[in-house]
Amino acid sequence: MRLIERFFDRLGRSIALHPWPYIILPVIITFFCSFGLLRVRFEDDIWDIYSPLDSISRAEEKDIMPFEHASGLNHYRMTIVVDRSDHGNLLDLSNLEEIDQLNRFIARNHSIHHGGKNYYYRDICGVYCNDSNTALLGFLIGVVKKEEGGLMFTFPRASALQQEFYIGRSIGDFRRNDRNVIDDFRLLFLYYAVEARTLLGKDIARQFETDLQGIFKRATEHSLSLNFEMMSKNREQEEQRAMLTTVMPYLIVTTAILLCFTVGTLIDFPLVKSQHIEALCGLLTPTMAIVTSMGFLFFLGFPFSNVLIVVPFLVNCIGVDDAFLILAAWRQSDPDANLVERMAYTMAKSGASVSVTSFTDVLCFAVGFCSQLPVVRLFCLYTALCLALDYIYQITIFSAIVALRGKRQLRILDEQKKSERLMTLGTKSEQIRTHCKRSSQDSGVVVVFHTAKREESTRFDKKLCPNTSGDAATQKRAKFPFSSLFAPAKVAPFQSGATRILCGQSMDDVRKDGSLR
């Protein structure tokens, strides 16, 4: 026996003799780790978790931070993307005037009622009030009207009244002529910012974002040629969470299909030999591993991302595969052996396979720790830990459940064998009893059974034929009455013959054939 088989052989014997510690300890660990689920923290910032740690964008963002407004990090930003319904050129006077009218309504007339007070955009925009969209739209309208003032629509810096300003983040999908002048652009970006330094500011920012979303949605519906789409951190998070709500039903359906498959595969009749309960526990064990690992990581402060929703799919499928290996080894064990020997064989034969598959799976996901994408690192960390705990739970709690179920199965089968032997003996006894009754009724002769052991035969006869005459005649008290009853019947023929004796006969009267005259 190889070293790993010898280890699992001893583990199987220990589980067979003392199964409950292997069940109670994992349950306690899972129970305490489950409290970590209360500390879950969602990480849905796709600009952060989907950007490589060594990417150029991160380096550029770090370099540009010194040139940002001092309080820029305390502002909540929203971006409005504008394009034409026919994807045409936005450098059109009617389109620009429609956009400018909508922007002026938001900047000057729209107010937010919060805490018993009305707030206009100029009251909540903070340091970004000077970076309004009004100046940009006025410049674009002036370019279309070809107004005086030295307007130069160049990229990325335009000029007006001999002053340059940056437009690199305000237009997109543009065309330039030979003089670097833009004569066609199809995307326009409008920016709004709300100071969110305090809790009141965050509430106002959320309310302003909701109002802004409704305004541009209605504008898209009523506009003849323009589309408005809103981009913000909350909108991105809403999309990320919408993915979770979309995937969750599939997780439930997949679990149900997996459950039906495992139960349908392992169920057997009679149910005493069935392994359908073990199939249910085969899905329960990976679930415990998921709860334990996620609760532990949440407690340590690791966040939850939408991509982690696929982790239960992987862990459940791999966990069920390990459970099938253990149950298959149990079915291949000697059914006539005791529980300890069967569990030793089961663990020795399945332990190596379960260990190899689990080790390779954990190692494959552990390689992801070297990835530069934070979301990939997070996914691999959760999956690797879940698979490692699932392996431990499979060779402990699930194997202990198999041992308990096997013990129950062996006990029931043993009772059934004893019952079958008693039923067979009872059937033979009934046949003998019936034969005894018929014999005593037909001939009235005492039936005596002879076996190798006369004493056991006599006791057996008394039990089988307690009401026959043969049993009564063997009793000491009945010997004299029975002898007095049957003796005259036997002696009477001889007495009758004695009264017919002939006297005075000679030898001549005797014939040669021995007959009398």
PLY file of the C-alpha trace (Angstrom):
ply
format ascii 1.0
element vertex 517
property float x
property float y
property float z
element edge 516
property int vertex1
property int vertex2
end_header
0.00 0.00 0.00
1.36 3.39 -0.97
2.03 6.09 1.58
-0.97 8.25 0.65
-3.24 5.19 0.63
-1.93 4.19 4.04
-2.73 7.69 5.34
-6.28 7.62 4.04
-6.71 4.04 5.25
-5.99 5.18 8.79
-8.20 8.24 8.32
-11.06 6.02 7.17
-10.70 3.77 10.20
-10.67 6.80 12.50
-13.79 8.22 10.84
-15.59 4.87 11.12
-14.83 4.60 14.83
-15.36 8.27 15.76
-17.42 10.07 13.07
-18.96 12.85 15.16
-15.80 14.94 15.78
-15.30 15.12 12.02
-18.80 16.57 11.69
-19.02 18.86 14.71
-15.70 20.69 14.20
-16.38 21.83 10.58
-19.91 22.87 11.55
-18.55 25.03 14.39
-15.97 26.64 12.08
-18.62 27.38 9.47
-20.95 28.83 12.09
-18.42 31.33 13.40
-17.12 32.28 9.94
-20.67 32.95 8.76
-20.75 36.07 10.94
-18.15 37.54 8.59
-20.85 37.73 5.90
-22.34 40.64 7.84
-19.21 42.67 7.05
-19.48 42.31 3.27
-18.20 45.29 1.28
-18.97 45.65 -2.42
-16.34 46.83 -4.88
-18.01 47.87 -8.15
-15.63 50.57 -9.37
-14.78 49.17 -12.79
-12.21 51.93 -13.34
-10.20 50.49 -10.46
-10.71 46.72 -10.34
-10.52 46.24 -14.11
-7.42 48.42 -14.60
-4.05 46.62 -14.37
-1.92 47.67 -11.44
0.95 48.53 -13.79
-1.21 50.19 -16.45
-0.35 53.52 -18.04
-3.72 54.95 -17.01
-2.90 54.53 -13.33
0.46 56.23 -13.80
-1.12 59.11 -15.72
-3.84 59.51 -13.11
-1.20 59.69 -10.41
0.77 62.29 -12.36
-2.25 64.47 -13.06
-3.51 64.57 -9.49
-1.24 67.53 -8.50
-2.94 69.62 -11.21
-6.45 68.74 -10.01
-8.49 71.08 -7.85
-7.53 70.89 -4.21
-10.97 69.62 -3.27
-11.54 67.72 -6.49
-11.57 64.36 -4.74
-14.49 65.48 -2.62
-16.78 66.04 -5.60
-19.15 63.60 -7.21
-19.00 63.81 -11.00
-21.59 62.98 -13.64
-21.03 62.85 -17.40
-23.68 63.32 -20.09
-22.87 61.85 -23.52
-24.71 63.54 -26.41
-24.96 62.28 -29.99
-27.38 62.46 -32.89
-29.94 59.74 -33.55
-28.52 59.33 -37.06
-24.91 59.49 -35.74
-24.40 62.67 -37.75
-22.35 65.82 -37.19
-23.13 67.75 -34.00
-21.57 70.93 -35.36
-25.06 72.14 -36.20
-26.66 75.31 -34.89
-30.07 73.83 -34.04
-28.54 70.92 -32.17
-26.11 73.10 -30.21
-28.85 75.58 -29.27
-31.07 72.73 -28.03
-28.22 71.40 -25.88
-27.40 74.89 -24.60
-31.03 75.53 -23.64
-31.18 72.30 -21.65
-27.87 73.04 -19.93
-29.01 76.55 -18.95
-32.19 75.12 -17.40
-30.13 72.75 -15.23
-27.53 75.35 -14.24
-29.91 78.23 -13.51
-33.49 77.07 -12.97
-33.46 73.50 -11.63
-33.44 73.23 -7.83
-33.29 70.43 -5.28
-35.43 70.47 -2.18
-33.57 68.84 0.67
-33.83 69.35 4.41
-36.43 72.08 4.04
-34.20 74.13 1.73
-33.91 74.59 -2.04
-30.49 74.16 -3.66
-29.60 75.34 -7.17
-26.68 73.95 -9.13
-24.56 77.03 -8.42
-25.01 76.27 -4.69
-23.68 72.70 -4.88
-21.09 72.69 -7.68
-18.25 73.99 -5.48
-14.92 74.59 -7.22
-16.27 73.17 -10.48
-18.74 76.00 -11.02
-16.15 77.77 -13.18
-15.74 74.67 -15.34
-19.31 74.93 -16.56
-20.59 73.68 -19.87
-21.97 77.12 -20.74
-18.63 78.48 -21.94
-17.98 75.44 -24.15
-21.42 75.55 -25.74
-21.13 79.31 -26.30
-17.80 78.76 -28.06
-19.24 76.02 -30.32
-22.25 78.15 -31.23
-19.89 81.02 -32.06
-17.83 78.72 -34.31
-20.94 77.68 -36.23
-22.11 81.29 -36.58
-18.56 82.30 -37.57
-18.55 85.13 -35.11
-15.67 87.52 -34.66
-13.16 87.06 -31.86
-10.49 84.84 -33.32
-12.27 81.55 -32.67
-10.01 78.62 -33.50
-11.63 75.20 -33.14
-8.43 73.14 -32.89
-7.68 70.02 -30.88
-6.85 69.50 -28.06
-6.64 73.21 -27.26
-8.98 75.74 -28.81
-8.66 79.51 -28.62
-11.06 82.43 -28.28
-10.26 86.08 -27.76
-6.59 85.12 -27.83
-7.04 82.76 -24.87
-6.61 79.01 -25.05
-8.69 76.44 -23.21
-8.68 72.65 -23.12
-11.42 70.77 -25.03
-9.77 67.36 -25.19
-12.30 65.76 -22.86
-15.38 67.51 -24.29
-15.64 66.18 -27.87
-15.14 62.82 -29.52
-15.25 61.04 -32.87
-14.09 64.18 -34.72
-12.53 65.00 -38.07
-9.79 67.60 -38.70
-8.66 69.34 -41.84
-5.12 70.09 -42.94
-4.88 73.09 -40.60
-5.80 70.96 -37.54
-9.20 72.65 -37.39
-12.15 70.45 -36.43
-14.98 70.58 -38.95
-16.94 67.52 -37.82
-17.54 65.83 -34.44
-20.18 63.30 -33.43
-19.89 63.08 -29.62
-20.21 65.81 -27.02
-19.54 65.40 -23.30
-21.18 67.58 -20.63
-19.88 67.46 -17.07
-21.66 68.18 -13.79
-20.14 67.97 -10.31
-21.60 68.17 -6.82
-19.60 68.82 -3.67
-19.93 65.68 -1.53
-17.58 66.42 1.33
-20.25 66.03 4.03
-23.05 63.53 4.55
-25.54 66.21 3.52
-23.55 66.75 0.34
-23.66 63.04 -0.49
-27.43 62.97 -0.07
-27.77 66.05 -2.27
-25.47 64.48 -4.88
-27.59 61.33 -5.04
-30.79 63.36 -5.36
-29.29 65.64 -8.01
-28.12 62.61 -9.97
-31.60 61.10 -9.87
-33.15 64.36 -11.07
-30.52 64.74 -13.78
-31.17 61.23 -15.04
-34.89 61.96 -15.31
-34.33 65.28 -17.10
-32.10 63.82 -19.82
-34.31 60.76 -20.20
-37.30 63.00 -20.98
-35.11 65.13 -23.23
-34.19 62.06 -25.29
-37.85 61.11 -25.62
-38.92 64.59 -26.80
-35.92 65.50 -28.94
-36.22 64.97 -32.68
-32.55 64.27 -33.35
-30.53 64.04 -30.10
-29.78 61.26 -27.63
-28.61 61.85 -24.06
-26.96 59.15 -21.95
-25.77 59.56 -18.39
-22.56 58.11 -16.96
-21.66 58.17 -13.29
-20.21 55.96 -10.60
-23.63 55.10 -9.21
-24.90 54.25 -12.69
-21.96 51.92 -13.21
-22.60 50.28 -9.86
-26.26 49.87 -10.74
-25.25 48.06 -13.92
-22.85 45.87 -11.99
-25.53 44.95 -9.46
-28.01 44.35 -12.24
-25.62 41.65 -13.45
-25.90 39.97 -10.04
-29.69 39.97 -10.14
-29.55 38.57 -13.67
-27.18 35.74 -12.79
-28.76 34.72 -9.45
-31.75 32.89 -11.01
-29.35 30.85 -13.14
-27.43 29.90 -10.01
-30.63 28.59 -8.43
-31.59 26.70 -11.61
-28.10 25.21 -11.93
-28.13 24.07 -8.31
-31.56 22.49 -8.79
-30.42 20.66 -11.94
-27.26 19.47 -10.19
-29.32 18.30 -7.23
-31.75 16.37 -9.44
-28.86 14.77 -11.32
-27.01 13.64 -8.20
-30.12 12.33 -6.45
-31.39 10.65 -9.62
-28.02 9.00 -10.19
-27.47 7.71 -6.65
-31.01 6.72 -5.65
-31.65 2.97 -5.51
-34.37 0.59 -4.44
-34.79 -0.69 -1.83
-33.94 2.63 -0.22
-31.78 0.97 2.41
-29.06 0.62 -0.24
-29.73 4.04 -1.78
-27.29 6.95 -1.49
-29.71 9.82 -2.16
-29.11 11.30 1.31
-25.39 11.29 0.61
-26.13 13.11 -2.66
-27.83 15.92 -0.75
-24.89 16.14 1.63
-22.57 16.21 -1.39
-24.06 19.60 -2.27
-24.22 20.76 1.33
-20.47 20.33 1.85
-19.39 22.77 -0.94
-21.97 25.26 0.32
-20.41 25.12 3.78
-16.98 25.69 2.21
-18.28 28.75 0.34
-19.84 30.25 3.48
-16.69 29.60 5.51
-14.24 31.05 3.00
-16.28 34.12 2.06
-17.14 34.90 5.68
-13.46 34.62 6.60
-12.31 36.88 3.75
-15.06 39.43 4.41
-13.94 39.53 8.03
-10.38 40.28 6.87
-11.66 43.18 4.77
-11.56 41.73 1.25
-14.36 43.15 -0.93
-16.99 41.36 -2.99
-17.19 41.97 -6.72
-19.81 40.96 -9.24
-17.44 38.51 -10.92
-17.40 36.40 -7.75
-20.95 35.26 -8.43
-19.52 32.42 -10.55
-17.54 31.00 -7.61
-20.49 28.94 -6.26
-20.92 27.35 -9.71
-17.30 26.15 -9.76
-17.13 24.98 -6.15
-20.43 23.09 -6.30
-19.48 21.23 -9.47
-16.02 20.28 -8.23
-17.37 19.35 -4.79
-19.99 17.04 -6.27
-17.29 15.37 -8.36
-15.28 14.58 -5.22
-18.40 13.25 -3.49
-19.06 10.88 -6.41
-15.53 9.49 -6.11
-15.99 8.73 -2.41
-19.42 7.15 -2.91
-18.17 5.05 -5.83
-15.36 3.68 -3.65
-17.90 2.78 -0.94
-20.00 0.81 -3.44
-16.90 -1.08 -4.59
-15.97 -2.12 -1.06
-16.75 -5.63 0.24
-20.42 -5.66 1.34
-19.72 -8.49 3.78
-16.96 -6.57 5.58
-17.54 -4.55 8.73
-17.87 -0.77 8.80
-14.24 -0.09 9.72
-12.88 -2.17 6.87
-15.29 -0.67 4.34
-14.45 2.92 5.33
-10.73 2.14 5.28
-11.08 0.76 1.74
-13.28 3.69 0.67
-10.87 6.38 1.83
-7.78 4.52 0.62
-9.16 4.16 -2.91
-10.80 7.59 -3.27
-8.49 9.75 -1.16
-5.68 9.91 -3.70
-8.01 10.84 -6.57
-9.80 13.50 -4.54
-6.47 14.92 -3.36
-4.95 15.12 -6.84
-7.98 16.80 -8.44
-8.39 19.27 -5.58
-4.68 20.11 -5.46
-4.48 20.80 -9.19
-7.64 22.95 -9.10
-6.37 25.02 -6.19
-2.96 25.40 -7.84
-4.49 26.56 -11.13
-6.43 29.33 -9.42
-3.51 30.23 -7.17
-1.55 31.13 -10.30
-4.01 34.01 -10.72
-2.47 35.71 -7.69
0.29 36.87 -10.04
-2.17 38.74 -12.29
-1.99 42.53 -12.50
-5.78 42.84 -12.68
-7.24 43.35 -9.18
-10.49 41.64 -10.12
-8.62 38.53 -11.32
-6.62 38.40 -8.09
-9.81 38.72 -6.08
-11.56 35.99 -8.06
-8.64 33.56 -7.80
-8.26 34.20 -4.06
-11.89 33.42 -3.30
-12.01 30.39 -5.59
-8.75 28.85 -4.38
-9.74 29.18 -0.72
-13.22 27.76 -1.38
-11.78 24.74 -3.18
-9.19 24.13 -0.46
-11.87 24.19 2.26
-14.15 22.03 0.14
-11.41 19.39 -0.08
-10.97 19.43 3.71
-14.71 19.20 4.27
-15.06 16.34 1.78
-12.55 14.10 3.56
-13.92 14.99 7.00
-17.58 15.90 7.34
-18.80 14.24 4.13
-16.83 11.06 4.79
-18.21 11.00 8.34
-21.75 11.26 6.95
-20.98 8.35 4.61
-19.77 6.35 7.62
-22.93 7.08 9.63
-25.14 6.20 6.70
-23.09 3.06 6.06
-23.43 2.03 9.70
-27.19 2.41 9.47
-27.26 0.48 6.21
-25.24 -2.42 7.62
-27.45 -2.58 10.73
-30.66 -2.68 8.69
-29.30 -5.31 6.31
-28.20 -7.44 9.27
-31.66 -7.18 10.80
-33.22 -8.13 7.49
-31.03 -11.24 7.25
-32.02 -12.31 10.75
-35.67 -11.71 9.94
-35.39 -13.78 6.78
-33.85 -16.69 8.72
-36.62 -16.54 11.30
-39.25 -16.44 8.58
-37.70 -19.48 6.89
-37.61 -21.38 10.18
-41.20 -20.38 10.92
-42.37 -21.64 7.54
-40.75 -25.04 8.09
-42.21 -25.24 11.59
-45.68 -24.53 10.27
-45.32 -27.27 7.66
-44.24 -29.81 10.31
-47.05 -28.79 12.64
-49.59 -29.28 9.85
-48.13 -32.68 9.05
-48.33 -33.72 12.71
-51.97 -32.80 12.96
-52.88 -34.69 9.79
-50.98 -37.81 10.90
-52.63 -37.92 14.32
-56.09 -37.45 12.85
-55.75 -40.11 10.14
-54.18 -43.04 12.00
-54.29 -42.19 15.66
-50.76 -43.56 15.89
-48.23 -41.80 18.01
-45.68 -40.01 15.86
-42.15 -40.20 17.15
-39.37 -38.17 15.64
-35.87 -39.50 15.69
-32.82 -37.27 15.27
-29.19 -37.53 16.14
-29.88 -35.92 19.48
-32.91 -37.55 21.03
-33.35 -35.02 23.81
-33.43 -32.04 21.41
-35.82 -33.99 19.16
-38.17 -34.63 22.05
-38.26 -30.94 23.02
-38.70 -29.94 19.39
-41.61 -32.43 19.05
-43.31 -31.04 22.11
-43.10 -27.51 20.70
-44.28 -28.45 17.24
-47.07 -30.93 18.20
-48.31 -29.94 21.65
-51.89 -31.17 21.11
-51.32 -34.58 19.47
-51.86 -37.93 21.15
-48.22 -38.85 20.68
-47.19 -35.93 22.87
-49.79 -36.89 25.51
-48.71 -40.54 25.55
-45.14 -39.59 26.38
-46.18 -37.91 29.61
-45.59 -40.01 32.78
-49.06 -39.43 34.13
-50.66 -40.66 30.89
-48.66 -43.85 30.40
-50.89 -46.13 32.61
-54.26 -44.88 31.26
-53.05 -45.23 27.66
-51.70 -48.74 28.39
-55.00 -49.78 30.03
-56.89 -48.42 27.05
-54.90 -50.12 24.28
-53.96 -53.42 26.09
-57.43 -55.13 25.84
-57.60 -54.30 22.17
-54.29 -56.00 21.53
-54.89 -59.06 23.82
-58.49 -59.79 22.70
-57.60 -61.62 19.43
-55.29 -63.96 21.29
-57.96 -64.71 23.92
-60.46 -65.62 21.19
-57.99 -68.03 19.59
-57.27 -69.71 22.91
-60.96 -70.71 23.30
-60.85 -72.62 20.00
-58.08 -75.14 20.93
-58.86 -78.74 19.68
-57.95 -81.67 21.93
-57.55 -85.47 21.13
-56.04 -85.08 17.69
-53.50 -87.65 16.37
-50.65 -87.25 13.99
-52.67 -88.91 11.21
-55.12 -86.15 11.37
-52.39 -83.77 10.35
-52.04 -83.34 6.60
-48.78 -83.21 4.81
-49.32 -79.59 3.97
-49.60 -78.87 7.71
-53.33 -78.08 7.66
-55.96 -79.59 9.95
-59.04 -81.49 8.92
0 1
1 2
2 3
3 4
4 5
5 6
6 7
7 8
8 9
9 10
10 11
11 12
12 13
13 14
14 15
15 16
16 17
17 18
18 19
19 20
20 21
21 22
22 23
23 24
24 25
25 26
26 27
27 28
28 29
29 30
30 31
31 32
32 33
33 34
34 35
35 36
36 37
37 38
38 39
39 40
40 41
41 42
42 43
43 44
44 45
45 46
46 47
47 48
48 49
49 50
50 51
51 52
52 53
53 54
54 55
55 56
56 57
57 58
58 59
59 60
60 61
61 62
62 63
63 64
64 65
65 66
66 67
67 68
68 69
69 70
70 71
71 72
72 73
73 74
74 75
75 76
76 77
77 78
78 79
79 80
80 81
81 82
82 83
83 84
84 85
85 86
86 87
87 88
88 89
89 90
90 91
91 92
92 93
93 94
94 95
95 96
96 97
97 98
98 99
99 100
100 101
101 102
102 103
103 104
104 105
105 106
106 107
107 108
108 109
109 110
110 111
111 112
112 113
113 114
114 115
115 116
116 117
117 118
118 119
119 120
120 121
121 122
122 123
123 124
124 125
125 126
126 127
127 128
128 129
129 130
130 131
131 132
132 133
133 134
134 135
135 136
136 137
137 138
138 139
139 140
140 141
141 142
142 143
143 144
144 145
145 146
146 147
147 148
148 149
149 150
150 151
151 152
152 153
153 154
154 155
155 156
156 157
157 158
158 159
159 160
160 161
161 162
162 163
163 164
164 165
165 166
166 167
167 168
168 169
169 170
170 171
171 172
172 173
173 174
174 175
175 176
176 177
177 178
178 179
179 180
180 181
181 182
182 183
183 184
184 185
185 186
186 187
187 188
188 189
189 190
190 191
191 192
192 193
193 194
194 195
195 196
196 197
197 198
198 199
199 200
200 201
201 202
202 203
203 204
204 205
205 206
206 207
207 208
208 209
209 210
210 211
211 212
212 213
213 214
214 215
215 216
216 217
217 218
218 219
219 220
220 221
221 222
222 223
223 224
224 225
225 226
226 227
227 228
228 229
229 230
230 231
231 232
232 233
233 234
234 235
235 236
236 237
237 238
238 239
239 240
240 241
241 242
242 243
243 244
244 245
245 246
246 247
247 248
248 249
249 250
250 251
251 252
252 253
253 254
254 255
255 256
256 257
257 258
258 259
259 260
260 261
261 262
262 263
263 264
264 265
265 266
266 267
267 268
268 269
269 270
270 271
271 272
272 273
273 274
274 275
275 276
276 277
277 278
278 279
279 280
280 281
281 282
282 283
283 284
284 285
285 286
286 287
287 288
288 289
289 290
290 291
291 292
292 293
293 294
294 295
295 296
296 297
297 298
298 299
299 300
300 301
301 302
302 303
303 304
304 305
305 306
306 307
307 308
308 309
309 310
310 311
311 312
312 313
313 314
314 315
315 316
316 317
317 318
318 319
319 320
320 321
321 322
322 323
323 324
324 325
325 326
326 327
327 328
328 329
329 330
330 331
331 332
332 333
333 334
334 335
335 336
336 337
337 338
338 339
339 340
340 341
341 342
342 343
343 344
344 345
345 346
346 347
347 348
348 349
349 350
350 351
351 352
352 353
353 354
354 355
355 356
356 357
357 358
358 359
359 360
360 361
361 362
362 363
363 364
364 365
365 366
366 367
367 368
368 369
369 370
370 371
371 372
372 373
373 374
374 375
375 376
376 377
377 378
378 379
379 380
380 381
381 382
382 383
383 384
384 385
385 386
386 387
387 388
388 389
389 390
390 391
391 392
392 393
393 394
394 395
395 396
396 397
397 398
398 399
399 400
400 401
401 402
402 403
403 404
404 405
405 406
406 407
407 408
408 409
409 410
410 411
411 412
412 413
413 414
414 415
415 416
416 417
417 418
418 419
419 420
420 421
421 422
422 423
423 424
424 425
425 426
426 427
427 428
428 429
429 430
430 431
431 432
432 433
433 434
434 435
435 436
436 437
437 438
438 439
439 440
440 441
441 442
442 443
443 444
444 445
445 446
446 447
447 448
448 449
449 450
450 451
451 452
452 453
453 454
454 455
455 456
456 457
457 458
458 459
459 460
460 461
461 462
462 463
463 464
464 465
465 466
466 467
467 468
468 469
469 470
470 471
471 472
472 473
473 474
474 475
475 476
476 477
477 478
478 479
479 480
480 481
481 482
482 483
483 484
484 485
485 486
486 487
487 488
488 489
489 490
490 491
491 492
492 493
493 494
494 495
495 496
496 497
497 498
498 499
499 500
500 501
501 502
502 503
503 504
504 505
505 506
506 507
507 508
508 509
509 510
510 511
511 512
512 513
513 514
514 515
515 516
